[in-house]
Amino acid sequence: LKEPHDVKDKAGAIELRIQPNTVQNLVVFDHVYFKYRRQPYSRSLRDCTFVVPENTTTAIVGVTGSGKTTVSRLLFRFFDVDDGAVRVGGYDVRDVTQKSLRAQIGCVPQDVVLFNDTIIHNIRYGRLDATDEECWEVARKAKLDQLIEQQLDGMNTVVGERGLKLSGGEKQRLAIARCMLKDTPILLLDEATSALDSATEQAVQTALANLRENRTTIVIAHRLSTIRHANQIVVLEFGKLVEKGTHEDLIKIPNGKYRDLWEKQQRGIDVDLHSTSSDDNSSSSS
């Protein structure tokens, strides 16, 4: 919030409309360099290059400060790159309107924003003109139907300030339902870091699988066990892409960064992979 925001639509910016099966690599980071103004001598991303093919899942991995959150911010064009380019749907994000760009990307954030309102109104925030039937459909796909049916007021149950009447897993599934309703071709998932019991974890993962279907997905990963089946894993360290491949590829690399993180998590060693507001090389952000 303290960063100056001077990203503006350029004259003649086009409206981005992504049509299925028209662009092979739906998201491209092309030799991206970026640093925050408050850290002019410390780059948050350095020569970062990767592509996300249509209808695949790419996971972004790295310890706190590696640049994971910076990737998501540049994807939404909250900031402009210093060098290189971010392309979505074949277009440099600087050549399209910000509103149309962000309309193509759904987001399930790490910390879900809920209003002191009913379940259905919190879901409908994903698309304000959605019908009750459409809200119910995504609620079922997000595995919220059992929760709703247990409530005396059903979909009209008020969730409380910031969703205090809901558990962590229920909040996540409500955010998933909201994102399903928005129905975007690109999806950004910032994994929740809180531990869930096995039944809740299974419900959340099933809901996420339903959400990812026929979508191009980028996951900011904190628990490596949840991204084993990603089509591609991108490993960042100090803003530099150091490894890229599938889980099976990366765990075979001797002394590899991903392999080290994986083995530590498997042994129960606490490794800080969280993305926070201070997720870059110093104290501002990633």
Phi and psi in degrees as GROMACS dihedral restraints (atoms count N, CA, C in turn):
[ dihedral_restraints ]
;  ai    aj    ak    al  type     phi  dphi    fc
    3     4     5     6     1   -83.5    20    10
    4     5     6     7     1   -12.9    20    10
    6     7     8     9     1   -72.9    20    10
    7     8     9    10     1   136.4    20    10
    9    10    11    12     1   -68.2    20    10
   10    11    12    13     1   136.0    20    10
   12    13    14    15     1  -109.3    20    10
   13    14    15    16     1   111.8    20    10
   15    16    17    18     1  -125.1    20    10
   16    17    18    19     1    21.5    20    10
   18    19    20    21     1   -75.5    20    10
   19    20    21    22     1   120.9    20    10
   21    22    23    24     1  -131.9    20    10
   22    23    24    25     1   152.7    20    10
   24    25    26    27     1   -67.2    20    10
   25    26    27    28     1   134.6    20    10
   27    28    29    30     1   -80.1    20    10
   28    29    30    31     1   160.6    20    10
   30    31    32    33     1   -59.8    20    10
   31    32    33    34     1   130.5    20    10
   33    34    35    36     1    82.2    20    10
   34    35    36    37     1    10.8    20    10
   36    37    38    39     1   -58.4    20    10
   37    38    39    40     1   139.8    20    10
   39    40    41    42     1   -94.3    20    10
   40    41    42    43     1   163.0    20    10
   42    43    44    45     1   -87.1    20    10
   43    44    45    46     1   119.9    20    10
   45    46    47    48     1   -79.3    20    10
   46    47    48    49     1   125.8    20    10
   48    49    50    51     1  -133.0    20    10
   49    50    51    52     1   110.3    20    10
   51    52    53    54     1   -89.2    20    10
   52    53    54    55     1   121.2    20    10
   54    55    56    57     1  -101.7    20    10
   55    56    57    58     1   139.3    20    10
   57    58    59    60     1   -59.4    20    10
   58    59    60    61     1   143.9    20    10
   60    61    62    63     1    61.8    20    10
   61    62    63    64     1    29.9    20    10
   63    64    65    66     1  -110.4    20    10
   64    65    66    67     1   -23.5    20    10
   66    67    68    69     1  -131.4    20    10
   67    68    69    70     1   124.3    20    10
   69    70    71    72     1   -67.0    20    10
   70    71    72    73     1   -49.4    20    10
   72    73    74    75     1  -101.8    20    10
   73    74    75    76     1   101.5    20    10
   75    76    77    78     1   -72.9    20    10
   76    77    78    79     1   -33.4    20    10
   78    79    80    81     1  -125.6    20    10
   79    80    81    82     1   131.6    20    10
   81    82    83    84     1  -133.5    20    10
   82    83    84    85     1   125.5    20    10
   84    85    86    87     1  -103.5    20    10
   85    86    87    88     1   114.5    20    10
   87    88    89    90     1  -114.4    20    10
   88    89    90    91     1    97.5    20    10
   90    91    92    93     1    49.0    20    10
   91    92    93    94     1    53.3    20    10
   93    94    95    96     1   -82.0    20    10
   94    95    96    97     1   130.1    20    10
   96    97    98    99     1  -118.1    20    10
   97    98    99   100     1   138.9    20    10
   99   100   101   102     1  -157.8    20    10
  100   101   102   103     1   140.7    20    10
  102   103   104   105     1  -140.2    20    10
  103   104   105   106     1   148.7    20    10
  105   106   107   108     1   -79.2    20    10
  106   107   108   109     1   147.5    20    10
  108   109   110   111     1   -59.9    20    10
  109   110   111   112     1   -32.1    20    10
  111   112   113   114     1   -77.3    20    10
  112   113   114   115     1   -10.4    20    10
  114   115   116   117     1  -128.4    20    10
  115   116   117   118     1    65.8    20    10
  117   118   119   120     1   -64.2    20    10
  118   119   120   121     1   -18.5    20    10
  120   121   122   123     1  -104.0    20    10
  121   122   123   124     1     8.5    20    10
  123   124   125   126     1  -131.9    20    10
  124   125   126   127     1   111.1    20    10
  126   127   128   129     1   -80.1    20    10
  127   128   129   130     1   134.1    20    10
  129   130   131   132     1   -84.1    20    10
  130   131   132   133     1   -28.7    20    10
  132   133   134   135     1  -135.5    20    10
  133   134   135   136     1   136.9    20    10
  135   136   137   138     1  -130.9    20    10
  136   137   138   139     1   112.0    20    10
  138   139   140   141     1    50.8    20    10
  139   140   141   142     1    50.3    20    10
  141   142   143   144     1   -89.6    20    10
  142   143   144   145     1   117.8    20    10
  144   145   146   147     1  -131.5    20    10
  145   146   147   148     1   123.4    20    10
  147   148   149   150     1  -161.9    20    10
  148   149   150   151     1   158.7    20    10
  150   151   152   153     1  -124.0    20    10
  151   152   153   154     1   149.9    20    10
  153   154   155   156     1  -119.5    20    10
  154   155   156   157     1   101.8    20    10
  156   157   158   159     1   -64.4    20    10
  157   158   159   160     1   154.8    20    10
  159   160   161   162     1   -59.5    20    10
  160   161   162   163     1   139.5    20    10
  162   163   164   165     1    61.2    20    10
  163   164   165   166     1    30.5    20    10
  165   166   167   168     1  -122.2    20    10
  166   167   168   169     1   169.6    20    10
  168   169   170   171     1  -116.3    20    10
  169   170   171   172     1   126.1    20    10
  171   172   173   174     1  -117.0    20    10
  172   173   174   175     1   127.7    20    10
  174   175   176   177     1  -103.1    20    10
  175   176   177   178     1   136.5    20    10
  177   178   179   180     1  -105.2    20    10
  178   179   180   181     1   123.5    20    10
  180   181   182   183     1  -125.3    20    10
  181   182   183   184     1   145.0    20    10
  183   184   185   186     1   165.5    20    10
  184   185   186   187     1   156.3    20    10
  186   187   188   189     1   -69.5    20    10
  187   188   189   190     1   166.7    20    10
  189   190   191   192     1   -55.5    20    10
  190   191   192   193     1   130.5    20    10
  192   193   194   195     1    98.8    20    10
  193   194   195   196     1    -0.2    20    10
  195   196   197   198     1   -82.3    20    10
  196   197   198   199     1   -22.5    20    10
  198   199   200   201     1   116.8    20    10
  199   200   201   202     1    10.4    20    10
  201   202   203   204     1   -61.3    20    10
  202   203   204   205     1   -47.6    20    10
  204   205   206   207     1   -68.3    20    10
  205   206   207   208     1   -31.2    20    10
  207   208   209   210     1   -60.3    20    10
  208   209   210   211     1   -39.4    20    10
  210   211   212   213     1   -56.6    20    10
  211   212   213   214     1   -46.9    20    10
  213   214   215   216     1   -66.9    20    10
  214   215   216   217     1   -37.6    20    10
  216   217   218   219     1   -67.8    20    10
  217   218   219   220     1   -37.1    20    10
  219   220   221   222     1   -73.0    20    10
  220   221   222   223     1   -32.0    20    10
  222   223   224   225     1   -61.0    20    10
  223   224   225   226     1   -42.7    20    10
  225   226   227   228     1   -79.9    20    10
  226   227   228   229     1    -5.1    20    10
  228   229   230   231     1    57.2    20    10
  229   230   231   232     1    47.0    20    10
  231   232   233   234     1   -74.7    20    10
  232   233   234   235     1   -22.0    20    10
  234   235   236   237     1  -138.1    20    10
  235   236   237   238     1   159.5    20    10
  237   238   239   240     1   -99.2    20    10
  238   239   240   241     1   145.9    20    10
  240   241   242   243     1   -67.8    20    10
  241   242   243   244     1   155.4    20    10
  243   244   245   246     1   -80.7    20    10
  244   245   246   247     1   -35.1    20    10
  246   247   248   249     1  -153.7    20    10
  247   248   249   250     1   159.4    20    10
  249   250   251   252     1    83.1    20    10
  250   251   252   253     1  -160.6    20    10
  252   253   254   255     1  -155.3    20    10
  253   254   255   256     1   149.4    20    10
  255   256   257   258     1  -111.5    20    10
  256   257   258   259     1   124.0    20    10
  258   259   260   261     1  -119.2    20    10
  259   260   261   262     1   138.2    20    10
  261   262   263   264     1  -129.5    20    10
  262   263   264   265     1   126.6    20    10
  264   265   266   267     1    62.4    20    10
  265   266   267   268     1    25.3    20    10
  267   268   269   270     1    89.5    20    10
  268   269   270   271     1    -3.4    20    10
  270   271   272   273     1  -114.0    20    10
  271   272   273   274     1   139.3    20    10
  273   274   275   276     1   -60.7    20    10
  274   275   276   277     1   131.5    20    10
  276   277   278   279     1   -62.9    20    10
  277   278   279   280     1   -18.7    20    10
  279   280   281   282     1   -76.3    20    10
  280   281   282   283     1   -12.3    20    10
  282   283   284   285     1   -97.9    20    10
  283   284   285   286     1    -1.5    20    10
  285   286   287   288     1  -119.6    20    10
  286   287   288   289     1   161.2    20    10
  288   289   290   291     1   -70.6    20    10
  289   290   291   292     1   145.5    20    10
  291   292   293   294     1   -62.2    20    10
  292   293   294   295     1   -39.5    20    10
  294   295   296   297     1   -62.3    20    10
  295   296   297   298     1   -44.6    20    10
  297   298   299   300     1   -70.9    20    10
  298   299   300   301     1   -34.2    20    10
  300   301   302   303     1   -61.1    20    10
  301   302   303   304     1   -50.6    20    10
  303   304   305   306     1   -71.0    20    10
  304   305   306   307     1   -21.2    20    10
  306   307   308   309     1   -71.4    20    10
  307   308   309   310     1   -16.7    20    10
  309   310   311   312     1   -91.2    20    10
  310   311   312   313     1    -4.6    20    10
  312   313   314   315     1  -122.7    20    10
  313   314   315   316     1   121.7    20    10
  315   316   317   318     1   -95.2    20    10
  316   317   318   319     1   150.0    20    10
  318   319   320   321     1  -136.0    20    10
  319   320   321   322     1   129.8    20    10
  321   322   323   324     1  -108.8    20    10
  322   323   324   325     1   102.7    20    10
  324   325   326   327     1   -78.6    20    10
  325   326   327   328     1   164.1    20    10
  327   328   329   330     1   -63.6    20    10
  328   329   330   331     1   -43.9    20    10
  330   331   332   333     1  -109.3    20    10
  331   332   333   334     1   107.7    20    10
  333   334   335   336     1   -73.9    20    10
  334   335   336   337     1   130.5    20    10
  336   337   338   339     1   -92.1    20    10
  337   338   339   340     1   115.1    20    10
  339   340   341   342     1  -121.6    20    10
  340   341   342   343     1   151.0    20    10
  342   343   344   345     1  -102.3    20    10
  343   344   345   346     1   155.0    20    10
  345   346   347   348     1   -76.1    20    10
  346   347   348   349     1    71.2    20    10
  348   349   350   351     1  -147.7    20    10
  349   350   351   352     1  -173.0    20    10
  351   352   353   354     1   -76.3    20    10
  352   353   354   355     1   162.9    20    10
  354   355   356   357     1   -57.9    20    10
  355   356   357   358     1   -46.5    20    10
  357   358   359   360     1   -65.9    20    10
  358   359   360   361     1   -35.9    20    10
  360   361   362   363     1   -71.7    20    10
  361   362   363   364     1   -32.6    20    10
  363   364   365   366     1   -68.3    20    10
  364   365   366   367     1   -37.1    20    10
  366   367   368   369     1   -68.0    20    10
  367   368   369   370     1   -44.6    20    10
  369   370   371   372     1   -64.3    20    10
  370   371   372   373     1   -16.2    20    10
  372   373   374   375     1   -58.4    20    10
  373   374   375   376     1   -24.0    20    10
  375   376   377   378     1   -65.8    20    10
  376   377   378   379     1   -31.9    20    10
  378   379   380   381     1  -157.0    20    10
  379   380   381   382     1   106.3    20    10
  381   382   383   384     1   -65.6    20    10
  382   383   384   385     1   -22.0    20    10
  384   385   386   387     1   -94.4    20    10
  385   386   387   388     1    11.4    20    10
  387   388   389   390     1   -68.5    20    10
  388   389   390   391     1   144.5    20    10
  390   391   392   393     1   -80.2    20    10
  391   392   393   394     1   166.1    20    10
  393   394   395   396     1   -59.6    20    10
  394   395   396   397     1   -39.5    20    10
  396   397   398   399     1   -63.4    20    10
  397   398   399   400     1   -39.7    20    10
  399   400   401   402     1   -66.5    20    10
  400   401   402   403     1   -38.3    20    10
  402   403   404   405     1   -64.4    20    10
  403   404   405   406     1   -40.4    20    10
  405   406   407   408     1   -65.0    20    10
  406   407   408   409     1   -39.5    20    10
  408   409   410   411     1   -61.5    20    10
  409   410   411   412     1   -46.2    20    10
  411   412   413   414     1   -72.0    20    10
  412   413   414   415     1   -30.6    20    10
  414   415   416   417     1   -61.7    20    10
  415   416   417   418     1   -41.3    20    10
  417   418   419   420     1   -65.8    20    10
  418   419   420   421     1   -43.9    20    10
  420   421   422   423     1   -64.6    20    10
  421   422   423   424     1   -29.0    20    10
  423   424   425   426     1   -88.8    20    10
  424   425   426   427     1     8.2    20    10
  426   427   428   429     1    61.6    20    10
  427   428   429   430     1    38.7    20    10
  429   430   431   432     1  -101.7    20    10
  430   431   432   433     1    -7.9    20    10
  432   433   434   435     1   -62.1    20    10
  433   434   435   436     1   -38.1    20    10
  435   436   437   438     1   -65.8    20    10
  436   437   438   439     1   -42.8    20    10
  438   439   440   441     1   -59.0    20    10
  439   440   441   442     1   -47.1    20    10
  441   442   443   444     1   -63.3    20    10
  442   443   444   445     1   -43.0    20    10
  444   445   446   447     1   -67.1    20    10
  445   446   447   448     1   -22.5    20    10
  447   448   449   450     1   -81.4    20    10
  448   449   450   451     1   -13.5    20    10
  450   451   452   453     1   -87.8    20    10
  451   452   453   454     1   139.4    20    10
  453   454   455   456     1   -58.7    20    10
  454   455   456   457     1   -38.7    20    10
  456   457   458   459     1   -97.9    20    10
  457   458   459   460     1     6.4    20    10
  459   460   461   462     1    55.1    20    10
  460   461   462   463     1  -130.2    20    10
  462   463   464   465     1   -64.4    20    10
  463   464   465   466     1   -17.9    20    10
  465   466   467   468     1   -91.7    20    10
  466   467   468   469     1    12.8    20    10
  468   469   470   471     1   -70.6    20    10
  469   470   471   472     1   129.7    20    10
  471   472   473   474     1   -80.5    20    10
  472   473   474   475     1   130.9    20    10
  474   475   476   477     1   -85.7    20    10
  475   476   477   478     1   -10.8    20    10
  477   478   479   480     1    88.4    20    10
  478   479   480   481     1   167.4    20    10
  480   481   482   483     1   -58.7    20    10
  481   482   483   484     1   124.2    20    10
  483   484   485   486     1    56.3    20    10
  484   485   486   487     1    24.2    20    10
  486   487   488   489     1    72.2    20    10
  487   488   489   490     1    31.6    20    10
  489   490   491   492     1   -64.1    20    10
  490   491   492   493     1   -19.2    20    10
  492   493   494   495     1   -84.1    20    10
  493   494   495   496     1    -2.9    20    10
  495   496   497   498     1  -108.8    20    10
  496   497   498   499     1   151.3    20    10
  498   499   500   501     1   -77.6    20    10
  499   500   501   502     1   170.5    20    10
  501   502   503   504     1   -58.9    20    10
  502   503   504   505     1   -43.9    20    10
  504   505   506   507     1   -66.0    20    10
  505   506   507   508     1   -35.9    20    10
  507   508   509   510     1   -68.1    20    10
  508   509   510   511     1   -39.0    20    10
  510   511   512   513     1   -61.9    20    10
  511   512   513   514     1   -43.1    20    10
  513   514   515   516     1   -61.9    20    10
  514   515   516   517     1   -43.2    20    10
  516   517   518   519     1   -68.7    20    10
  517   518   519   520     1   -32.5    20    10
  519   520   521   522     1   -66.0    20    10
  520   521   522   523     1   -40.2    20    10
  522   523   524   525     1   -64.6    20    10
  523   524   525   526     1   -36.1    20    10
  525   526   527   528     1   -65.1    20    10
  526   527   528   529     1   -43.8    20    10
  528   529   530   531     1   -60.5    20    10
  529   530   531   532     1   -43.3    20    10
  531   532   533   534     1   -59.8    20    10
  532   533   534   535     1   -41.9    20    10
  534   535   536   537     1   -69.3    20    10
  535   536   537   538     1   -37.7    20    10
  537   538   539   540     1   -59.3    20    10
  538   539   540   541     1   -39.2    20    10
  540   541   542   543     1   -66.6    20    10
  541   542   543   544     1   -36.4    20    10
  543   544   545   546     1   -64.8    20    10
  544   545   546   547     1   -35.0    20    10
  546   547   548   549     1    57.2    20    10
  547   548   549   550     1    64.3    20    10
  549   550   551   552     1  -102.0    20    10
  550   551   552   553     1   155.4    20    10
  552   553   554   555     1   -73.0    20    10
  553   554   555   556     1   -23.7    20    10
  555   556   557   558     1  -117.3    20    10
  556   557   558   559     1   140.2    20    10
  558   559   560   561     1  -130.1    20    10
  559   560   561   562     1   132.8    20    10
  561   562   563   564     1  -115.1    20    10
  562   563   564   565     1   120.3    20    10
  564   565   566   567     1  -112.1    20    10
  565   566   567   568     1   117.3    20    10
  567   568   569   570     1  -101.2    20    10
  568   569   570   571     1   102.1    20    10
  570   571   572   573     1   -55.2    20    10
  571   572   573   574     1   138.7    20    10
  573   574   575   576     1   -70.1    20    10
  574   575   576   577     1   143.4    20    10
  576   577   578   579     1   -96.8    20    10
  577   578   579   580     1   -12.6    20    10
  579   580   581   582     1   -70.9    20    10
  580   581   582   583     1   143.0    20    10
  582   583   584   585     1   -75.1    20    10
  583   584   585   586     1   138.9    20    10
  585   586   587   588     1  -120.0    20    10
  586   587   588   589     1   152.3    20    10
  588   589   590   591     1   -68.4    20    10
  589   590   591   592     1   163.1    20    10
  591   592   593   594     1   -61.1    20    10
  592   593   594   595     1   -40.2    20    10
  594   595   596   597     1   -66.0    20    10
  595   596   597   598     1   -42.9    20    10
  597   598   599   600     1   -67.2    20    10
  598   599   600   601     1   -41.2    20    10
  600   601   602   603     1   -59.0    20    10
  601   602   603   604     1   -42.0    20    10
  603   604   605   606     1   -64.0    20    10
  604   605   606   607     1   -41.3    20    10
  606   607   608   609     1   -63.5    20    10
  607   608   609   610     1   -41.9    20    10
  609   610   611   612     1   -65.3    20    10
  610   611   612   613     1   -44.7    20    10
  612   613   614   615     1   -65.4    20    10
  613   614   615   616     1   -36.7    20    10
  615   616   617   618     1   -64.5    20    10
  616   617   618   619     1   -43.0    20    10
  618   619   620   621     1   -62.5    20    10
  619   620   621   622     1   -40.7    20    10
  621   622   623   624     1   -66.3    20    10
  622   623   624   625     1   -38.5    20    10
  624   625   626   627     1   -61.8    20    10
  625   626   627   628     1   -41.0    20    10
  627   628   629   630     1   -63.9    20    10
  628   629   630   631     1   -38.1    20    10
  630   631   632   633     1   -68.5    20    10
  631   632   633   634     1   -39.6    20    10
  633   634   635   636     1   -73.5    20    10
  634   635   636   637     1   -15.9    20    10
  636   637   638   639     1   -57.6    20    10
  637   638   639   640     1   125.8    20    10
  639   640   641   642     1    60.3    20    10
  640   641   642   643     1    29.8    20    10
  642   643   644   645     1  -129.9    20    10
  643   644   645   646     1   153.5    20    10
  645   646   647   648     1   -89.7    20    10
  646   647   648   649     1   120.8    20    10
  648   649   650   651     1  -122.6    20    10
  649   650   651   652     1   134.8    20    10
  651   652   653   654     1  -116.8    20    10
  652   653   654   655     1   125.9    20    10
  654   655   656   657     1  -112.3    20    10
  655   656   657   658     1   123.5    20    10
  657   658   659   660     1   -85.1    20    10
  658   659   660   661     1   104.6    20    10
  660   661   662   663     1   -94.5    20    10
  661   662   663   664     1   138.0    20    10
  663   664   665   666     1  -118.7    20    10
  664   665   666   667     1   -32.9    20    10
  666   667   668   669     1  -112.9    20    10
  667   668   669   670     1   109.9    20    10
  669   670   671   672     1   -65.3    20    10
  670   671   672   673     1   -23.3    20    10
  672   673   674   675     1   -64.1    20    10
  673   674   675   676     1   -23.1    20    10
  675   676   677   678     1   -85.5    20    10
  676   677   678   679     1    -9.2    20    10
  678   679   680   681     1  -120.3    20    10
  679   680   681   682     1    19.9    20    10
  681   682   683   684     1   -59.1    20    10
  682   683   684   685     1   -32.5    20    10
  684   685   686   687     1   -99.6    20    10
  685   686   687   688     1    14.1    20    10
  687   688   689   690     1   -62.6    20    10
  688   689   690   691     1   145.9    20    10
  690   691   692   693     1   -64.9    20    10
  691   692   693   694     1   -27.5    20    10
  693   694   695   696     1  -153.7    20    10
  694   695   696   697     1   139.4    20    10
  696   697   698   699     1  -120.6    20    10
  697   698   699   700     1   125.9    20    10
  699   700   701   702     1  -107.6    20    10
  700   701   702   703     1   123.5    20    10
  702   703   704   705     1  -106.8    20    10
  703   704   705   706     1   122.4    20    10
  705   706   707   708     1  -107.6    20    10
  706   707   708   709     1   146.1    20    10
  708   709   710   711     1  -146.7    20    10
  709   710   711   712     1   119.8    20    10
  711   712   713   714     1    50.8    20    10
  712   713   714   715     1    41.3    20    10
  714   715   716   717     1    80.4    20    10
  715   716   717   718     1     1.8    20    10
  717   718   719   720     1  -111.7    20    10
  718   719   720   721     1   136.3    20    10
  720   721   722   723     1   -75.9    20    10
  721   722   723   724     1   116.2    20    10
  723   724   725   726     1  -107.6    20    10
  724   725   726   727     1   -23.7    20    10
  726   727   728   729     1  -149.0    20    10
  727   728   729   730     1   152.7    20    10
  729   730   731   732     1  -155.4    20    10
  730   731   732   733     1   133.3    20    10
  732   733   734   735     1   162.4    20    10
  733   734   735   736     1  -170.9    20    10
  735   736   737   738     1   -81.2    20    10
  736   737   738   739     1   168.3    20    10
  738   739   740   741     1   -56.1    20    10
  739   740   741   742     1   -45.9    20    10
  741   742   743   744     1   -62.5    20    10
  742   743   744   745     1   -37.8    20    10
  744   745   746   747     1   -65.6    20    10
  745   746   747   748     1   -46.7    20    10
  747   748   749   750     1   -72.7    20    10
  748   749   750   751     1   -33.6    20    10
  750   751   752   753     1   -74.3    20    10
  751   752   753   754     1    -8.1    20    10
  753   754   755   756     1   -91.2    20    10
  754   755   756   757     1    -7.1    20    10
  756   757   758   759     1   -78.5    20    10
  757   758   759   760     1   117.1    20    10
  759   760   761   762     1   -59.9    20    10
  760   761   762   763     1   131.2    20    10
  762   763   764   765     1    59.2    20    10
  763   764   765   766     1    24.6    20    10
  765   766   767   768     1   -72.2    20    10
  766   767   768   769     1   152.8    20    10
  768   769   770   771     1   -66.5    20    10
  769   770   771   772     1   -46.8    20    10
  771   772   773   774     1   -64.2    20    10
  772   773   774   775     1   -43.2    20    10
  774   775   776   777     1   -58.7    20    10
  775   776   777   778     1   -41.7    20    10
  777   778   779   780     1   -63.5    20    10
  778   779   780   781     1   -45.2    20    10
  780   781   782   783     1   -63.5    20    10
  781   782   783   784     1   -42.2    20    10
  783   784   785   786     1   -61.4    20    10
  784   785   786   787     1   -48.7    20    10
  786   787   788   789     1   -64.8    20    10
  787   788   789   790     1   -37.4    20    10
  789   790   791   792     1   -65.9    20    10
  790   791   792   793     1   -44.0    20    10
  792   793   794   795     1   -65.8    20    10
  793   794   795   796     1   -36.6    20    10
  795   796   797   798     1   -65.4    20    10
  796   797   798   799     1   -30.8    20    10
  798   799   800   801     1   -86.8    20    10
  799   800   801   802     1     0.0    20    10
  801   802   803   804     1    82.0    20    10
  802   803   804   805     1    13.1    20    10
  804   805   806   807     1   -78.6    20    10
  805   806   807   808     1   131.0    20    10
  807   808   809   810     1   -71.4    20    10
  808   809   810   811     1   116.2    20    10
  810   811   812   813     1  -118.6    20    10
  811   812   813   814     1   122.9    20    10
  813   814   815   816     1   -80.3    20    10
  814   815   816   817     1    96.9    20    10
  816   817   818   819     1  -104.7    20    10
  817   818   819   820     1     9.2    20    10
  819   820   821   822     1   -65.4    20    10
  820   821   822   823     1   144.6    20    10
  822   823   824   825     1  -102.4    20    10
  823   824   825   826     1   123.9    20    10
  825   826   827   828     1  -131.7    20    10
  826   827   828   829     1  -178.8    20    10
  828   829   830   831     1   -66.7    20    10
  829   830   831   832     1   -11.5    20    10
  831   832   833   834     1  -112.1    20    10
  832   833   834   835     1    27.8    20    10
  834   835   836   837     1   -84.5    20    10
  835   836   837   838     1    63.0    20    10
  837   838   839   840     1  -148.9    20    10
  838   839   840   841     1  -164.2    20    10
  840   841   842   843     1   -73.2    20    10
  841   842   843   844     1    -4.6    20    10
  843   844   845   846     1  -143.0    20    10
  844   845   846   847     1  -128.8    20    10
  846   847   848   849     1  -108.8    20    10
  847   848   849   850     1     8.0    20    10
  849   850   851   852     1   -94.8    20    10
  850   851   852   853     1   -71.2    20    10
  852   853   854   855     1  -169.2    20    10
  853   854   855   856     1   174.0    20    10
